[in-house]
Structure formats: structure tokens, C-alpha cells
């Protein structure tokens, strides 16, 4: 089930999506006994950094089985392709322009660089479900913590088991069996199987950053994650809810590799002039710094002009300088970022590195690579929707990450989050 990155970026239409997955997965009829009505439960599995190109690196019988009972496609993410802004969009159905979560930018009011935060200015799917009388549980799906899921609340439970996806599945299995789990230091048992359960796994993102996307170890990791996915599905069988459960598997962003860092060279580019400084999250630039460069997630970096450089003339000059640098593939200004529906908290420019360059504080070892994201190259993510209430073999029309929350709401028969800009993927669902 191999998917090329070039094919993913060529177009987002239904035909392009259909061409990116095997025909037998798209045409397979529902398994005997699959429910055509609305499900009673939805389980969302969110694998951080799950690039669509990883499909096919190893046998994935559990992904394939779910795909045979539903729809496997590739969806458009949000910009920048960084975990917290993207996961905020997944959980609210809103773009960063609306939910306000941004990452790796210079906060001019605070006078320091900001990394990743959990700030949200939009209603989440867990809040919408709770308002509709539904119960929820989130296993380290952290953007909804205190936004619809909380420690110690059995109706809308948040748990943080730590570890990797296997440990998260351990906790999810306990919840599905209504056994007590640790929730902020308190043992809590849910009164009933939650209507919505979200399980987050960081494994692929952690490993991808360390070894890059072409590591031969990616396949074995995908196989291990697929095994844990199978455990989760089996737990629904054991709990007697499998035929009444819909499953969603997706990610916040993809991943690409880089081999050489351009961060220091960017800051040292003589055409940018004096007063250029690289600032890491939580740090403040010197008082005389006029060009603030905030180190980001490997593939992009944020550039903010201040002081005497914060003029339209100077912005035009800096843009021309950046566009002449061969190590950069794109220079996005405020208008470009608005078109991508990014947060207005980002700087004057966001620049993307041209492969094999990246923006790291250190270089990979000779002959090695690291993984990164943040750029438009990582905007495509797998989207698997399966099970009760889902039409097997249906192809979504231009699916997006912001469609996940409205689709969950539609499956469970409640209104979407109040600020959602995505839509329910009704073409995949039974009426």
C-alpha cells in the first residue's frame, strides 16, 4: 500500500485520493453484520507524525481490516503543520485563524519567543458532545484536557498514562472494560462505556524526528502500532460494542527528512543586515535585535521584524533577500498565511527549507538525517473511517483535518463544535 509524496501533493480531489489507496480497499463490501445505522460509540486514534508514505512499509492487517469496513483516504491538514495547532484543528473543526493556537513565533507583547501551548479559543468536540449529553474519555489526547475532559470526571474523563502508544492502549482497554484507571492521581471508573474515546500515540513523531522518514525502522514501528490498534479493536469485541462502534485513525501532520541545518547560515546572511538573532521558545531577544528568528519544528522557521525594521519598505527588502536564498523553498508573508488560514500570531514571514535543508540547532551526523515538519510538504495525513454507520468503499470528497470533529459529531447525532469550519463527511456515512 505504497503512496508517493508527489502523488499526495498533486491534487486533493476524489480521483487523486482514490488513486492513492488500493482499489480492493475502496471497493470491498461491508463485512457481514456491519451496522448501517448510527453508531453508539466512536473511537478516535491519533498517531502523531503518521505520514501517508508510511503505509506499505510493513504489513498492517488491522488497518487493512478496518479499511475494508470503511474508507481509507488522505486528508489535507492545516498550516503550519505543527502538532498543537493541528491537533487543535482536529479537536475543534476550526482552522488556526479561528481557534488561535499558534506555535514557534515571537510574541511582541510578551517580548519573547513562544513554543507550543494548549491555548484554545474554540469549542472542542468533547465540549460539544458533553453539551449533547454524551460521555467522553481522552487518553492523553491532550488538546481537550480542561476543554471538555478533565482529571477525576468519570463522565468526561482525562487520563495521562505516559509512555508510548502501547501504554495508552493499556489505559483505553481498562476504560472500555470500565475498570478503574489513574486520572490525575485518583482512581476513576467510568459509569458506562464512553460514547467517545480518543487515544493519542506519539511514537511515530518521536522516532521520525530522531531517524528521519527513510529509516528502515519505520516499518517495524508501524507494524507494532498496528498490533496495538488491533488490541483496541479486540477490546471493543470483548466489551460487546464492536458492531456498534465507529473507528477513526488519523494524524496531525506528516513528516519529511532533512540532512543539513540552515538556521545559523540564515541568521548570518549578510543581506539581512545587523541585529539578527535566533531565539528559542521562552527566551527574549536582545534589545537591539531587529530580525527575530524563532527556531521551529525542523522544516520551517518564523521571522519577525521589529524596531526600525518594522516598516513596509524593510519588509519588502527582507522578502527579496529571503527569496534569493537557494536553501529556502518558500517565503510566506502575512497575506500568504491568511490564505492558508493560519493564526495571525505568526511573524512577518514563515520560511520553508528546501530539501535536504532544515532548521535545527545542530547538524545530523554525517550521512544521517532527521525528520521534521511544519511546512506545506507535511500537510497531508491518512484518514481512516470505519465501522458502524460508515459506508464501506465510499470515497470522501476533498477531506480535511477540520472535518474530523464535525464527522464525529454527526456519527453520534449531536451538533458539531460551535466554531467548526469543517464539515461532516456525510458521503461516507449512512443517513
C-alpha positions as CSV (number, residue, x, y, z in Angstrom):
1,X,0.0,0.0,0.0
2,X,2.7,2.4,-1.0
3,X,1.8,6.1,-1.5
4,X,4.3,8.6,-3.1
5,X,4.6,12.1,-1.7
6,X,4.5,13.5,-5.3
7,X,1.1,11.8,-5.8
8,X,-0.2,13.2,-2.5
9,X,0.7,16.8,-3.4
10,X,-0.6,16.6,-7.0
11,X,-4.2,17.2,-6.0
12,X,-6.8,16.7,-3.4
13,X,-9.8,15.6,-5.4
14,X,-11.7,12.4,-5.0
15,X,-9.9,10.8,-8.0
16,X,-6.5,11.6,-6.6
17,X,-7.5,10.2,-3.2
18,X,-8.9,7.1,-4.8
19,X,-5.7,6.6,-6.7
20,X,-3.6,6.7,-3.6
21,X,-5.1,3.6,-1.9
22,X,-5.6,0.1,-3.3
23,X,-8.7,-0.5,-5.3
24,X,-9.7,-3.5,-3.2
25,X,-9.9,-1.4,-0.1
26,X,-12.1,1.1,-1.8
27,X,-14.5,-1.4,-3.4
28,X,-14.8,-4.0,-0.7
29,X,-18.3,-4.6,0.5
30,X,-19.2,-4.3,4.2
31,X,-18.5,-7.3,6.3
32,X,-21.4,-9.4,7.3
33,X,-23.2,-8.0,10.4
34,X,-21.8,-4.4,9.9
35,X,-24.3,-1.9,11.2
36,X,-25.7,0.6,8.7
37,X,-27.3,2.7,11.4
38,X,-25.8,5.4,13.6
39,X,-23.1,4.0,15.9
40,X,-23.4,4.3,19.7
41,X,-19.6,4.7,20.2
42,X,-16.8,6.4,18.3
43,X,-13.1,5.7,18.9
44,X,-10.5,8.1,17.6
45,X,-6.9,7.0,17.3
46,X,-4.5,9.9,16.7
47,X,-0.9,8.9,15.7
48,X,1.4,11.9,15.8
49,X,3.6,12.3,12.7
50,X,1.9,9.5,10.8
51,X,3.0,10.3,7.2
52,X,0.8,8.7,4.5
53,X,4.0,7.4,2.9
54,X,4.5,5.1,5.8
55,X,1.6,3.0,4.6
56,X,3.1,0.0,2.9
57,X,6.3,-0.1,4.9
58,X,5.1,-3.2,6.8
59,X,2.0,-5.4,6.8
60,X,-0.8,-3.7,8.7
61,X,-3.6,-6.3,9.0
62,X,-5.6,-4.3,11.5
63,X,-5.5,-1.1,9.4
64,X,-6.4,-3.1,6.3
65,X,-9.3,-4.8,8.1
66,X,-10.8,-1.5,9.2
67,X,-10.3,-0.1,5.8
68,X,-12.2,-3.0,4.3
69,X,-15.2,-1.9,6.5
70,X,-14.9,1.7,5.7
71,X,-12.9,4.4,3.9
72,X,-9.2,5.0,3.7
73,X,-8.1,8.3,2.2
74,X,-5.6,11.1,2.5
75,X,-6.8,14.4,4.1
76,X,-5.5,18.0,3.9
77,X,-4.1,19.3,7.2
78,X,-3.6,22.8,8.5
79,X,-0.8,25.3,8.5
80,X,1.7,25.3,10.0
81,X,2.0,21.5,10.2
82,X,2.9,21.5,13.9
83,X,1.3,19.3,16.5
84,X,-0.6,21.6,18.8
85,X,-2.1,23.9,16.1
86,X,-3.0,20.9,14.0
87,X,-4.4,18.9,16.9
88,X,-6.4,21.9,18.0
89,X,-7.9,21.9,14.5
90,X,-8.6,18.2,14.7
91,X,-10.4,18.6,18.1
92,X,-12.4,21.8,17.2
93,X,-13.0,21.5,13.5
94,X,-11.6,25.0,13.2
95,X,-8.6,26.4,11.4
96,X,-5.8,28.1,13.4
97,X,-7.2,31.5,12.2
98,X,-10.2,30.8,14.4
99,X,-9.0,28.6,17.3
100,X,-6.0,30.8,17.8
101,X,-3.4,28.2,18.7
102,X,0.0,29.0,17.2
103,X,3.5,27.7,17.8
104,X,7.1,28.8,17.4
105,X,6.5,32.6,17.0
106,X,7.7,35.8,18.6
107,X,5.1,37.3,20.9
108,X,5.8,41.0,20.6
109,X,3.6,41.9,23.6
110,X,5.4,39.5,25.9
111,X,8.7,40.2,24.3
112,X,9.7,36.5,24.0
113,X,9.5,33.5,21.7
114,X,6.6,31.1,22.2
115,X,6.8,27.3,21.6
116,X,3.8,25.0,21.7
117,X,0.9,25.8,24.0
118,X,-2.5,24.5,24.6
119,X,-4.4,27.8,24.2
120,X,-7.8,27.4,22.6
121,X,-10.4,30.0,21.6
122,X,-12.8,27.5,20.1
123,X,-15.2,24.8,21.4
124,X,-13.8,21.2,21.2
125,X,-15.6,18.1,20.2
126,X,-15.6,16.8,23.8
127,X,-17.3,20.0,24.9
128,X,-19.9,19.7,22.1
129,X,-20.5,16.0,23.0
130,X,-20.9,16.8,26.7
131,X,-23.4,19.6,25.8
132,X,-25.3,17.0,23.9
133,X,-25.5,14.6,26.8
134,X,-22.7,12.3,25.6
135,X,-19.9,10.8,27.7
136,X,-16.3,11.0,26.7
137,X,-12.8,9.8,27.6
138,X,-9.4,11.1,26.4
139,X,-6.3,9.0,26.8
140,X,-3.6,11.7,26.6
141,X,-5.4,13.4,23.7
142,X,-4.1,16.5,25.3
143,X,-5.7,19.4,23.5
144,X,-9.1,18.6,25.1
145,X,-7.7,18.5,28.7
146,X,-9.8,21.0,30.6
147,X,-11.6,21.7,27.4
148,X,-14.3,19.0,27.8
149,X,-12.2,16.3,29.5
150,X,-10.8,16.5,33.0
151,X,-9.0,14.6,35.6
152,X,-11.4,12.8,38.0
153,X,-14.5,13.4,35.9
154,X,-16.0,9.9,35.1
155,X,-18.4,11.4,32.6
156,X,-15.7,13.2,30.6
157,X,-12.5,11.6,31.7
158,X,-8.9,12.6,31.0
159,X,-6.1,10.3,31.7
160,X,-2.4,10.6,31.2
161,X,-0.6,7.3,31.4
162,X,2.6,8.5,29.8
163,X,4.8,6.2,27.8
164,X,4.1,5.3,24.2
165,X,1.0,4.1,22.3
166,X,1.1,0.7,24.0
167,X,0.7,2.2,27.4
168,X,-2.1,4.5,26.1
169,X,-3.9,1.4,24.7
170,X,-3.5,-0.3,28.1
171,X,-5.4,2.6,29.7
172,X,-8.0,2.6,26.9
173,X,-8.7,-1.1,27.4
174,X,-9.2,-0.6,31.1
175,X,-11.7,2.2,30.3
176,X,-13.6,0.1,27.8
177,X,-13.9,-2.6,30.4
178,X,-15.0,0.0,33.0
179,X,-12.1,-0.8,35.3
180,X,-10.5,2.0,37.4
181,X,-7.7,4.0,35.8
182,X,-5.4,6.6,37.2
183,X,-6.7,10.1,36.5
184,X,-4.5,12.8,38.0
185,X,-3.6,10.6,40.9
186,X,-7.1,9.4,41.6
187,X,-8.6,6.0,40.6
188,X,-11.7,6.6,38.5
189,X,-14.0,4.1,36.8
190,X,-16.4,5.3,34.1
191,X,-20.1,4.5,34.8
192,X,-20.6,3.2,31.2
193,X,-18.5,2.7,28.1
194,X,-17.8,6.2,26.8
195,X,-19.7,7.3,23.7
196,X,-16.4,8.9,22.5
197,X,-12.9,7.7,23.3
198,X,-9.8,9.3,21.9
199,X,-6.4,7.7,22.2
200,X,-3.2,9.6,21.3
201,X,0.2,8.0,20.3
202,X,3.4,9.9,20.0
203,X,5.6,7.1,18.7
204,X,6.0,7.9,15.0
205,X,6.7,11.6,15.6
206,X,9.4,10.8,18.2
207,X,11.1,8.2,16.1
208,X,10.7,10.2,12.8
209,X,12.4,13.2,14.3
210,X,15.3,11.1,15.5
211,X,16.0,9.0,12.4
212,X,14.2,10.6,9.5
213,X,11.5,9.2,7.3
214,X,13.6,6.8,5.4
215,X,14.8,4.9,8.4
216,X,14.4,1.1,7.9
217,X,13.0,1.0,11.4
218,X,9.8,2.9,10.5
219,X,8.2,-0.2,9.1
220,X,8.7,-2.2,12.2
221,X,7.3,0.6,14.3
222,X,4.2,0.9,12.1
223,X,3.7,-2.9,12.5
224,X,3.9,-2.5,16.3
225,X,1.4,0.3,16.2
226,X,-0.9,-1.7,14.0
227,X,-0.7,-4.6,16.6
228,X,-1.8,-2.2,19.3
229,X,-4.6,-0.9,17.1
230,X,-5.8,-4.5,16.9
231,X,-5.8,-4.7,20.7
232,X,-8.0,-1.7,20.9
233,X,-10.4,-3.2,18.3
234,X,-10.4,-6.5,20.2
235,X,-11.3,-4.7,23.4
236,X,-14.5,-3.4,21.8
237,X,-15.3,-7.0,20.9
238,X,-14.7,-8.1,24.4
239,X,-16.9,-5.2,25.7
240,X,-19.7,-6.2,23.3
241,X,-19.7,-2.9,21.4
242,X,-17.7,-3.7,18.3
243,X,-20.8,-3.8,16.0
244,X,-22.0,-0.5,17.4
245,X,-18.6,1.3,17.2
246,X,-17.1,3.5,14.5
247,X,-13.3,3.9,14.3
248,X,-11.3,6.9,13.1
249,X,-7.5,6.8,12.6
250,X,-5.7,9.9,11.6
251,X,-2.7,12.2,12.4
252,X,-1.8,15.9,13.0
253,X,0.8,16.1,10.2
254,X,3.2,14.2,8.0
255,X,7.0,14.1,8.1
256,X,9.9,14.8,5.8
257,X,13.6,14.4,6.2
258,X,16.4,16.9,6.3
259,X,20.2,16.4,6.4
260,X,21.8,19.9,6.8
261,X,20.7,22.8,9.0
262,X,20.4,26.2,7.5
263,X,19.4,28.0,10.7
264,X,22.8,29.6,11.6
265,X,23.5,30.4,8.0
266,X,20.1,32.1,7.7
267,X,20.8,34.3,10.6
268,X,24.3,35.1,9.3
269,X,23.1,36.1,5.8
270,X,24.9,39.4,5.3
271,X,22.0,40.8,3.2
272,X,19.7,40.7,6.2
273,X,22.0,43.3,7.9
274,X,22.8,43.6,11.6
275,X,20.6,42.9,14.5
276,X,19.6,39.4,13.6
277,X,19.1,36.9,16.4
278,X,18.0,33.2,16.7
279,X,15.6,32.9,19.7
280,X,14.4,29.7,21.2
281,X,11.0,29.4,23.0
282,X,10.9,31.0,26.4
283,X,13.8,33.3,25.5
284,X,13.8,37.0,24.7
285,X,16.0,38.7,22.1
286,X,18.4,41.4,22.9
287,X,17.0,44.9,23.0
288,X,18.8,45.9,19.7
289,X,17.6,42.8,17.8
290,X,15.5,43.9,14.7
291,X,15.2,40.5,12.9
292,X,13.9,37.8,15.3
293,X,14.2,34.2,14.0
294,X,12.3,31.6,16.1
295,X,13.5,28.0,15.7
296,X,10.6,25.7,14.9
297,X,9.9,22.1,14.1
298,X,12.7,21.3,11.6
299,X,11.2,22.4,8.3
300,X,10.2,26.0,8.9
301,X,11.2,29.0,10.9
302,X,9.4,32.2,11.9
303,X,10.9,35.6,11.1
304,X,9.6,38.8,12.8
305,X,10.8,42.3,12.1
306,X,10.7,44.9,14.9
307,X,12.1,48.3,15.8
308,X,13.4,50.2,12.8
309,X,12.9,47.2,10.6
310,X,9.2,47.0,11.2
311,X,8.3,49.1,8.1
312,X,6.7,48.1,4.8
313,X,9.9,49.1,2.9
314,X,12.1,46.9,5.1
315,X,9.6,44.0,4.9
316,X,9.8,44.2,1.1
317,X,13.7,44.3,1.2
318,X,13.8,41.3,3.6
319,X,11.4,39.3,1.5
320,X,13.6,39.8,-1.6
321,X,16.6,38.7,0.4
322,X,14.9,35.6,1.6
323,X,13.6,34.7,-1.8
324,X,17.1,34.8,-3.2
325,X,18.4,32.2,-0.8
326,X,18.6,28.8,-2.6
327,X,18.2,26.9,0.7
328,X,14.6,28.2,1.0
329,X,11.7,26.8,-1.0
330,X,9.0,29.2,0.1
331,X,8.7,32.6,1.8
332,X,5.3,33.2,3.2
333,X,4.2,36.6,4.3
334,X,1.1,37.7,6.1
335,X,-1.1,37.5,3.0
336,X,0.1,34.0,2.2
337,X,-0.5,32.9,5.8
338,X,-4.1,34.3,5.7
339,X,-4.7,32.3,2.6
340,X,-3.6,29.2,4.4
341,X,-5.9,30.2,7.3
342,X,-3.0,30.2,9.8
343,X,-3.0,32.1,13.1
344,X,-2.4,35.8,12.9
345,X,0.1,35.4,15.8
346,X,2.8,34.2,13.4
347,X,5.5,36.7,12.3
348,X,6.1,38.8,9.2
349,X,7.4,35.7,7.4
350,X,7.4,31.9,7.7
351,X,10.1,30.4,5.6
352,X,10.3,26.8,4.5
353,X,13.6,24.9,3.9
354,X,14.3,23.2,0.6
355,X,15.2,19.6,0.9
356,X,17.8,18.4,2.1
357,X,17.9,21.5,4.3
358,X,16.2,22.0,7.6
359,X,16.3,24.4,10.6
360,X,18.0,22.6,13.5
361,X,20.2,23.9,16.3
362,X,22.6,21.1,15.4
363,X,23.5,19.0,12.4
364,X,22.7,15.3,12.0
365,X,25.7,13.0,11.9
366,X,27.5,12.6,8.6
367,X,25.3,10.5,6.3
368,X,22.3,10.6,8.7
369,X,19.1,12.5,8.5
370,X,16.4,13.8,10.9
371,X,12.7,14.2,10.4
372,X,10.8,17.5,10.6
373,X,7.5,19.1,9.8
374,X,5.8,22.5,9.8
375,X,5.9,23.1,6.1
376,X,3.3,22.6,3.3
377,X,5.1,19.3,2.4
378,X,3.7,17.7,5.6
379,X,0.1,18.9,5.2
380,X,-1.3,15.5,4.1
381,X,-2.4,12.9,6.6
382,X,-4.0,9.5,6.5
383,X,-7.7,9.4,7.3
384,X,-9.4,6.0,8.0
385,X,-13.1,6.0,9.0
386,X,-14.6,2.6,9.5
387,X,-17.2,0.5,11.3
388,X,-20.8,1.2,12.4
389,X,-22.5,3.9,10.4
390,X,-19.8,4.1,7.7
391,X,-20.2,3.1,4.1
392,X,-17.5,0.6,3.1
393,X,-15.7,1.6,0.0
394,X,-17.0,5.2,-0.1
395,X,-14.6,7.9,-1.1
396,X,-14.7,11.3,0.7
397,X,-14.7,14.5,-1.4
398,X,-11.7,16.6,-0.5
399,X,-11.4,15.5,3.1
400,X,-9.7,17.8,5.6
401,X,-8.4,17.5,9.1
402,X,-11.0,20.1,10.2
403,X,-13.7,17.6,9.1
404,X,-12.8,15.1,11.8
405,X,-14.7,16.8,14.7
406,X,-17.9,17.5,12.7
407,X,-17.9,13.9,11.4
408,X,-17.6,12.5,15.0
409,X,-20.5,14.8,15.9
410,X,-22.6,13.5,13.0
411,X,-21.8,9.9,13.8
412,X,-23.0,10.4,17.4
413,X,-26.0,12.6,16.5
414,X,-25.0,15.8,18.1
415,X,-24.3,19.3,16.8
416,X,-20.7,20.0,15.7
417,X,-18.4,22.2,17.8
418,X,-19.7,25.8,17.7
419,X,-16.7,27.2,15.9
420,X,-16.1,24.4,13.4
421,X,-15.2,25.4,9.9
422,X,-15.1,21.8,8.6
423,X,-18.0,19.6,7.6
424,X,-19.3,16.2,8.4
425,X,-18.2,13.8,5.7
426,X,-21.8,12.7,5.0
427,X,-20.8,10.9,1.8
428,X,-19.1,8.3,4.0
429,X,-22.0,7.9,6.5
430,X,-25.3,6.2,6.4
431,X,-28.2,8.5,6.9
